[in-house]
Amino acid sequence: MRGKKATPKKFKKNLKTITMKTTNFYLIIALFVLMGNVLNAQTSIFIAPEIGIQNSKFNTTGDFDISGTFQTASVDYSGIFSYQGGFGVGIQFADEKWGLMTGLKFNRKGGKYTVESRDPNNPLGSVNGVNVLGEFTGTTTANFLSIPILARAQFGNTLKFGLAIGPQINMGIGEYSSTVEYNLENASLPNEEEKGSFGESTSDDFKKTHMSLLILPYVSYTLNPNSSIRFSVMFENGGDMANENLVVNNGDGTSRNVKGTVKNNQFGVMLSYEYRFDLNLGTKY
């Protein structure tokens, strides 16, 4: 018995279902192949306490870009010194070449901007009717719990060269801090400090969770058959941290939801100690 002719919408739905089933089939095949290789080789579980330092910098667009407010002044975005540390775990497959890594770490991110104008015709603003010249610097720091999910490959013997890459989940903890320090020539203003929370309300700048891409090229030195020291160069390309529900003032008595993005990029180094526990899951021939 013939069925009814599929409409374009139903056809797309059926095609999507077939594609998903085909994709799942290939994923299952790949999983079985991987498990077969693991079960016939020596596999290790490793733990790795680690610590790192980095330069952390914000990239902003739209309403979050302060240069839109001070169009006649010089606006410079720069990084701040920050740090991270935590505990990594993972699995190392046959021949110590391929592996997976995850873990939990404390990760401090931030950045700063400097606004400067010393031109009397383009002041920063006015205080008590006096046009203000000089500069001020704003700094923001925020703390996160980060969970990397990385695939890694390494080659060598006692000295190994490797690369770990994958996404990282970043969850905001506590409050973020924003400070403004004034260095003015013809006026005196007290420094400012403001605290904020992560969330989805109309007053929160940052959402609770954002993703980033983590890239870790590294060199590993084997101390003994079960332990090694790893030195990594870290590149983190952050996703958008901005809370899209934030409400901003238009300046004319009306308000709207924010339009713009806030991303944080980090470059630094990390030092790790790795200890491996061998699991003899099968016989290697």
C-alpha positions in Angstrom: 0.0 0.0 0.0 1.4 3.4 -1.0 1.7 6.1 1.6 0.7 9.7 1.1 3.1 11.9 -0.8 5.5 13.5 1.6 5.2 17.3 1.9 8.5 19.3 1.8 8.3 19.8 5.6 7.8 16.0 6.2 10.5 15.2 3.7 13.0 17.4 5.6 11.9 15.7 8.9 12.3 12.2 7.4 15.7 13.2 5.9 16.8 14.5 9.3 15.8 11.3 11.0 17.6 9.1 8.4 20.7 11.3 8.7 20.7 11.0 12.5 20.3 7.3 12.3 23.2 7.0 9.9 25.4 9.3 12.0 24.6 7.2 15.1 25.4 4.0 13.3 28.8 5.3 12.3 29.4 6.6 15.8 28.6 3.2 17.2 31.0 1.5 14.7 33.7 4.0 15.7 33.1 3.3 19.4 33.4 -0.4 18.9 36.6 0.0 16.9 38.0 2.2 19.7 37.0 -0.2 22.4 38.5 -3.1 20.5 41.8 -1.3 20.3 41.7 -0.4 24.0 40.8 -3.9 25.2 43.8 -5.4 23.3 46.4 -3.0 24.6 47.7 -1.5 27.8 45.7 1.5 29.0 46.5 3.9 31.8 44.4 6.2 34.0 46.3 9.4 35.0 45.9 12.2 37.5 47.6 15.5 37.0 47.7 18.4 39.5 48.5 21.6 37.5 49.1 25.3 37.9 49.3 28.1 35.4 49.7 31.8 34.8 48.4 33.8 31.9 47.6 37.2 30.3 43.9 37.6 30.2 42.2 40.1 27.9 38.6 41.1 27.1 37.4 41.7 23.5 34.1 43.7 23.4 31.6 44.8 20.8 28.5 46.9 20.8 27.3 48.3 24.1 30.2 46.7 25.9 32.8 48.5 23.9 33.5 51.7 25.9 35.1 53.4 22.9 31.5 54.1 21.7 31.0 56.4 24.7 34.4 58.1 24.5 34.7 58.5 20.7 37.0 61.6 20.9 39.4 60.0 23.4 42.0 57.3 23.1 40.7 54.0 24.3 43.1 51.1 24.8 42.2 47.5 25.8 44.9 45.5 27.5 45.4 42.3 29.5 46.0 41.6 33.1 48.0 39.0 34.9 45.9 36.2 36.2 46.2 32.5 37.2 44.6 29.1 37.3 45.1 25.8 39.0 43.4 22.5 39.6 43.3 18.8 39.1 43.2 16.9 35.8 42.3 13.3 35.1 42.4 11.3 31.9 42.9 8.1 30.1 46.0 7.2 28.0 45.5 4.6 25.3 48.0 2.2 23.7 51.6 3.2 23.1 51.1 6.4 25.1 50.2 8.3 21.9 46.5 9.0 22.2 44.5 10.1 25.2 41.5 12.0 26.7 41.7 14.7 29.4 39.3 16.4 31.7 39.4 17.8 35.2 38.3 20.7 37.4 40.2 24.0 37.9 39.9 27.4 39.4 40.3 30.0 36.5 40.6 33.7 37.0 39.8 35.9 34.0 39.8 39.6 33.4 41.0 42.6 31.5 41.3 46.3 31.6 40.9 49.5 29.5 42.4 52.9 29.6 40.7 56.1 28.4 42.9 59.1 27.9 42.4 62.6 26.6 44.6 65.7 27.1 43.1 67.8 24.4 41.1 70.8 25.9 38.8 70.6 22.9 38.0 66.9 23.6 37.7 66.5 27.3 36.8 63.3 29.1 33.8 65.1 30.6 33.2 67.8 33.2 33.3 68.0 37.0 31.7 71.0 38.7 31.6 72.8 35.3 35.3 72.1 34.6 36.4 70.1 31.6 38.4 67.1 32.8 41.7 66.0 31.2 43.9 63.1 32.0 43.1 59.4 32.0 41.3 56.7 33.9 41.6 52.9 33.9 38.9 50.3 34.4 39.8 46.7 35.5 37.4 43.7 35.7 38.2 40.3 37.3 36.0 37.3 37.5 36.4 33.8 38.9 35.3 30.6 37.2 35.3 26.8 37.7 36.5 25.4 34.4 36.0 21.9 33.0 38.2 21.1 29.9 37.2 18.2 27.6 40.3 17.5 25.6 41.7 15.0 23.1 45.4 14.7 23.1 48.2 13.2 21.0 51.9 12.9 22.0 55.0 11.4 20.3 58.4 10.6 21.6 60.1 8.5 24.3 61.6 10.1 27.4 61.0 13.5 25.9 57.5 13.8 24.3 55.9 16.5 22.2 52.1 16.7 22.3 49.0 18.7 21.6 45.7 18.7 23.6 42.7 20.5 22.2 39.0 20.7 22.9 36.1 22.7 24.4 36.1 24.0 28.0 33.1 24.8 30.1 33.4 27.9 32.4 31.0 28.4 35.3 31.1 31.8 37.1 31.5 31.6 40.9 31.1 34.3 43.5 31.0 37.9 42.3 33.0 39.7 39.6 34.7 42.9 40.5 35.0 46.1 38.5 37.2 49.0 39.6 38.0 52.4 38.0 41.1 54.4 38.9 41.3 58.1 38.0 44.5 60.0 37.1 43.2 63.4 36.2 45.2 66.6 35.7 42.7 69.2 36.7 40.2 67.4 38.9 40.0 64.9 41.7 37.7 61.9 41.7 37.7 59.0 44.2 38.4 55.6 42.7 35.3 53.4 42.2 34.6 49.7 42.9 31.6 47.7 42.0 30.6 44.1 42.5 28.3 42.1 40.3 26.8 38.5 40.1 26.6 36.0 37.3 23.0 35.3 36.1 20.2 36.0 33.7 18.5 39.0 35.4 18.2 42.4 33.8 21.1 43.7 35.9 23.7 41.0 35.4 26.5 41.8 32.9 27.7 38.2 32.6 25.8 34.9 32.2 26.5 32.0 34.5 28.2 29.7 32.0 30.1 30.2 28.7 32.2 27.9 26.5 35.7 28.4 25.2 38.2 26.6 23.0 41.4 25.4 24.7 44.6 24.6 22.9 47.6 23.2 24.8 50.8 22.3 22.9 53.2 20.8 25.4 56.5 19.1 26.1 56.5 16.2 28.6 59.6 14.7 30.3 59.3 11.1 31.7 60.6 10.8 35.2 59.9 7.0 35.5 57.5 4.5 33.9 54.6 6.0 35.8 55.2 9.7 36.1 56.2 12.7 34.1 56.3 16.5 34.2 54.4 18.5 31.5 55.1 22.0 30.4 52.3 23.5 28.3 51.7 26.7 26.4 48.0 27.7 26.8 45.7 29.4 24.2 42.1 29.9 25.3 39.6 31.5 22.9 36.6 32.4 24.9 33.0 32.4 23.8 30.5 35.2 24.5 30.0 35.9 28.2 27.4 38.6 27.9 24.0 38.2 29.5 21.5 39.0 26.7 18.9 39.9 29.2 20.9 42.9 30.6 18.9 46.2 30.3 20.7 49.4 29.3 19.7 53.0 29.2 19.3 54.7 25.8 20.1 58.1 27.4 16.7 59.5 26.5 14.7 58.1 29.3 14.0 54.8 27.5 15.7 51.4 27.9 16.3 48.2 25.9 18.1 44.9 26.1 21.9 45.1 25.6 23.4 44.6 22.1 27.0 43.4 22.1 29.4 40.7 23.1 32.1 40.1 25.7 34.8 37.5 25.0 37.9 36.7 27.0 41.1 35.4 25.5 44.0 34.0 27.5 47.6 33.2 26.7 49.9 31.6 29.2 51.9 28.7 30.5 51.0 25.7 32.7 53.1 23.2 34.7 51.6 19.7 35.4 52.8 16.6 37.2 51.2 13.5 35.7 51.0 10.1 37.5 49.7 7.0 35.7 48.0 3.9 36.9 48.3 1.1 34.4 45.2 -1.0 33.6 45.9 -4.3 31.9 42.6 -4.8 30.1 43.9 -7.4 27.6 46.9 -8.9 26.0 48.9 -6.9 23.5 50.4 -8.9 20.6 
